[in-house]
């Protein structure tokens, strides 16, 4: 029996386990299971590897996409460039190889909506997922700036200094924070939504709820809105192709 799973914290809500369970049923895949490894701290990973002898691969979610890297034996080129891992393959020799399939999922779900005027983007949040988004925007030739609650060496924009003109000049806005995720559906990133218009794309990596307040407020200003569901499906299928190799 091949075992796969999701590594994270407080992940009972997780998309991945339900998605793969359904996939295995639909495609009559009987030799593989998928379970959640809900751990309080990343230093518990070696004991999971040791105690799960048939483990073939893992997805990695918040908050471990970056801190998992020192535990891996090797990084795929893209994962190394991004500095975040969301997929691990356990080789036949028991080595752990890190990949990033978030960038693939994000690119595939954003690309159909891009128009020539989408030249500048704002990335809300600075976690592991935002790094994959930044890598993808680079590959698409879209300039970007990070927005965070506090300024730092890498982040000059904070929510407090987001002006109308900055919003108007950045026509792609991606929410990489968990703000607005179920059950906190009345929360949303603090940006000047009234400055949005029909030329904007709002992309929320959140998929639960289907339409976050961030997207709803964007839609009210005629912006194109995209939730994170397709990105998750694409990255999951990419992970599956890596594990099957």
KEZA-830963 format. One record per residue (C-alpha): residue number from 1; residue in three letters; x, y, z. Coordinates in steps of 0.001 Angstrom, whole numbers, plus 500000, padded with zeros to 6 digits. Layout:
BEGIN
SITE  nr rest     px     py     pz
SITE NUM  ala      X      Y      Z
...
REM end
This chain:
BEGIN
SITE  nr rest     px     py     pz
SITE   1  unk 500000 500000 500000
SITE   2  unk 501363 503433 499008
SITE   3  unk 500782 506188 501539
SITE   4  unk 500525 509890 500782
SITE   5  unk 499572 512755 503041
SITE   6  unk 499372 516410 503948
SITE   7  unk 501761 518032 506396
SITE   8  unk 500448 521081 508227
SITE   9  unk 498919 522485 511385
SITE  10  unk 495159 522620 512088
SITE  11  unk 494361 521050 508725
SITE  12  unk 491145 519165 509420
SITE  13  unk 489432 521479 506876
SITE  14  unk 491969 520565 504214
SITE  15  unk 491186 520415 500511
SITE  16  unk 493854 517796 499751
SITE  17  unk 492575 514798 501700
SITE  18  unk 489038 515088 500278
SITE  19  unk 490348 515761 496780
SITE  20  unk 492602 512704 496671
SITE  21  unk 490025 510466 498366
SITE  22  unk 487562 511391 495615
SITE  23  unk 490229 510992 492919
SITE  24  unk 491130 507489 494126
SITE  25  unk 487437 506491 494088
SITE  26  unk 486732 508018 490668
SITE  27  unk 489826 506497 489048
SITE  28  unk 489625 503172 490921
SITE  29  unk 493075 503620 492481
SITE  30  unk 493092 500982 495207
SITE  31  unk 496726 500726 496276
SITE  32  unk 497088 504289 497648
SITE  33  unk 495809 506182 500702
SITE  34  unk 496022 509854 501676
SITE  35  unk 495921 511130 505235
SITE  36  unk 496542 514292 507233
SITE  37  unk 499694 514623 509323
SITE  38  unk 498602 517438 511620
SITE  39  unk 501667 518385 513652
SITE  40  unk 502335 521135 516189
SITE  41  unk 505945 521562 515140
SITE  42  unk 508036 520761 512056
SITE  43  unk 510627 518895 514142
SITE  44  unk 508092 516037 514339
SITE  45  unk 508603 515337 510611
SITE  46  unk 511491 512820 511039
SITE  47  unk 509330 510665 513329
SITE  48  unk 506519 510665 510725
SITE  49  unk 508989 509504 508061
SITE  50  unk 510374 506846 510401
SITE  51  unk 506969 505548 511527
SITE  52  unk 505251 505526 508113
SITE  53  unk 507244 502930 506149
SITE  54  unk 505074 502995 503003
SITE  55  unk 505098 506788 502697
SITE  56  unk 505710 507860 499087
SITE  57  unk 504996 511581 499259
SITE  58  unk 503599 514569 501125
SITE  59  unk 501928 517853 500366
SITE  60  unk 503020 520686 502650
SITE  61  unk 500798 523547 503747
SITE  62  unk 500758 526487 506200
SITE  63  unk 502913 527054 508234
SITE  64  unk 505629 524636 507063
SITE  65  unk 506359 525471 503400
SITE  66  unk 509627 527232 504237
SITE  67  unk 510752 525647 507523
SITE  68  unk 510500 522139 506032
SITE  69  unk 513471 522796 503711
SITE  70  unk 516308 521924 506174
SITE  71  unk 514694 518482 506678
SITE  72  unk 514945 517593 502981
SITE  73  unk 517817 515829 501223
SITE  74  unk 517401 517631 497910
SITE  75  unk 515476 520496 496326
SITE  76  unk 514120 520625 492794
SITE  77  unk 515461 523658 490883
SITE  78  unk 512198 525646 491024
SITE  79  unk 511637 524939 494728
SITE  80  unk 515184 526148 495408
SITE  81  unk 514639 529355 493432
SITE  82  unk 511310 529993 495188
SITE  83  unk 512501 529111 498699
SITE  84  unk 509326 527219 499551
SITE  85  unk 508173 523613 499192
SITE  86  unk 504617 522288 498964
SITE  87  unk 505328 518776 497644
SITE  88  unk 507780 516138 498897
SITE  89  unk 508655 512922 497116
SITE  90  unk 510094 510046 499142
SITE  91  unk 512473 508186 496827
SITE  92  unk 512994 504409 496777
SITE  93  unk 516145 504972 498833
SITE  94  unk 514185 506953 501420
SITE  95  unk 515521 510367 500404
SITE  96  unk 513225 513403 500670
SITE  97  unk 513077 515624 497579
SITE  98  unk 511262 518973 497735
SITE  99  unk 509220 520459 494871
SITE 100  unk 506975 523474 494430
SITE 101  unk 503768 522865 492459
SITE 102  unk 502052 526048 493750
SITE 103  unk 503806 528062 491025
SITE 104  unk 502442 525705 488340
SITE 105  unk 498907 525854 489776
SITE 106  unk 498943 529634 490111
SITE 107  unk 500292 530246 486599
SITE 108  unk 497799 527887 484975
SITE 109  unk 494820 529454 486743
SITE 110  unk 495866 533114 486278
SITE 111  unk 497147 533068 482682
SITE 112  unk 493765 532814 480860
SITE 113  unk 492662 536117 482473
SITE 114  unk 495737 538221 481721
SITE 115  unk 495504 541119 479271
SITE 116  unk 498250 543445 477974
SITE 117  unk 497497 546106 480629
SITE 118  unk 498201 543670 483488
SITE 119  unk 501795 544778 483984
SITE 120  unk 502014 545382 487745
SITE 121  unk 500834 543338 490720
SITE 122  unk 500469 543591 494488
SITE 123  unk 501108 540457 496552
SITE 124  unk 499296 540608 499878
SITE 125  unk 501303 538613 502436
SITE 126  unk 504870 537332 502602
SITE 127  unk 504561 533615 503495
SITE 128  unk 505544 530504 501534
SITE 129  unk 502664 530758 499044
SITE 130  unk 503528 534378 498209
SITE 131  unk 507027 533274 497168
SITE 132  unk 505589 530892 494554
SITE 133  unk 503306 533695 493334
SITE 134  unk 506262 536105 493032
SITE 135  unk 508290 533504 491098
SITE 136  unk 505365 533035 488684
SITE 137  unk 504821 536773 488156
SITE 138  unk 508549 537074 487353
SITE 139  unk 508201 534362 484718
SITE 140  unk 505201 536193 483225
SITE 141  unk 507073 539512 483104
SITE 142  unk 504747 541165 485633
SITE 143  unk 506341 543571 488125
SITE 144  unk 505203 543120 491720
SITE 145  unk 505418 544560 495200
SITE 146  unk 504707 542812 498480
SITE 147  unk 502233 544333 500935
SITE 148  unk 502515 543454 504616
SITE 149  unk 501315 544723 507980
SITE 150  unk 504821 545933 508809
SITE 151  unk 507544 547367 506609
SITE 152  unk 510851 545446 506414
SITE 153  unk 513972 545219 504243
SITE 154  unk 512036 543370 501532
SITE 155  unk 508629 545027 502009
SITE 156  unk 508160 548770 501640
SITE 157  unk 504376 548785 501241
SITE 158  unk 502102 548326 504246
SITE 159  unk 498305 548297 504330
SITE 160  unk 498444 551724 505990
SITE 161  unk 500227 553352 503060
SITE 162  unk 498273 551788 500174
SITE 163  unk 497039 554830 498289
SITE 164  unk 494400 555100 495574
SITE 165  unk 497109 555714 492976
SITE 166  unk 499051 552562 493987
SITE 167  unk 495877 550487 493597
SITE 168  unk 495108 552052 490217
SITE 169  unk 498663 551359 488993
SITE 170  unk 498673 547703 490109
SITE 171  unk 495946 545917 488185
SITE 172  unk 496619 542410 489554
SITE 173  unk 496126 541925 493309
SITE 174  unk 496731 538521 494884
SITE 175  unk 495706 537650 498432
SITE 176  unk 498271 535168 499817
SITE 177  unk 497177 535672 503430
SITE 178  unk 494681 533446 505285
SITE 179  unk 492508 536518 506035
SITE 180  unk 488906 535719 505099
SITE 181  unk 489167 531928 505356
SITE 182  unk 486217 530050 506881
SITE 183  unk 485044 530560 509629
SITE 184  unk 486296 534185 509601
SITE 185  unk 484368 535033 506446
SITE 186  unk 483668 538667 507406
SITE 187  unk 487377 539510 507396
SITE 188  unk 489300 540791 504377
SITE 189  unk 492655 542423 503640
SITE 190  unk 492554 546137 504400
SITE 191  unk 492995 547728 500967
SITE 192  unk 491138 550707 499381
SITE 193  unk 488557 548653 497436
SITE 194  unk 486832 551785 496082
SITE 195  unk 489916 552409 493906
SITE 196  unk 489394 549120 492025
SITE 197  unk 487817 548975 488582
SITE 198  unk 487028 546742 485610
SITE 199  unk 490711 546656 484607
SITE 200  unk 491676 544835 487838
SITE 201  unk 492104 541123 488547
SITE 202  unk 491650 540042 492170
SITE 203  unk 493001 536551 492854
SITE 204  unk 492421 534963 496259
SITE 205  unk 494411 531830 497128
SITE 206  unk 491595 530982 499574
SITE 207  unk 488964 528523 498280
SITE 208  unk 486759 528251 501378
SITE 209  unk 484475 530191 501196
SITE 210  unk 484162 530076 497419
SITE 211  unk 483725 533844 497318
SITE 212  unk 485634 535655 500055
SITE 213  unk 484816 539183 501156
SITE 214  unk 487989 540283 499313
SITE 215  unk 486556 538925 496041
SITE 216  unk 483025 540142 496758
SITE 217  unk 484204 543722 497315
SITE 218  unk 486300 543483 494125
SITE 219  unk 483366 542193 492123
SITE 220  unk 481236 545120 493363
SITE 221  unk 483799 547403 491655
SITE 222  unk 483558 545345 488410
SITE 223  unk 486957 543666 488908
SITE 224  unk 487625 540177 487493
SITE 225  unk 487741 537769 490454
SITE 226  unk 489390 534325 490767
SITE 227  unk 489368 532058 493817
SITE 228  unk 492024 529495 494733
SITE 229  unk 490146 526313 493843
SITE 230  unk 491561 525697 490359
SITE 231  unk 495062 526507 491547
SITE 232  unk 494691 523794 494202
SITE 233  unk 493441 521251 491666
SITE 234  unk 496302 522006 489260
SITE 235  unk 498973 521845 491979
SITE 236  unk 497481 518594 493347
SITE 237  unk 497553 516937 489926
SITE 238  unk 501129 518131 489399
SITE 239  unk 502091 516650 492788
SITE 240  unk 500407 513359 491803
SITE 241  unk 502478 513199 488589
SITE 242  unk 505672 513737 490647
SITE 243  unk 504798 510957 493122
SITE 244  unk 503939 508526 490316
SITE 245  unk 507268 508996 488483
REM end
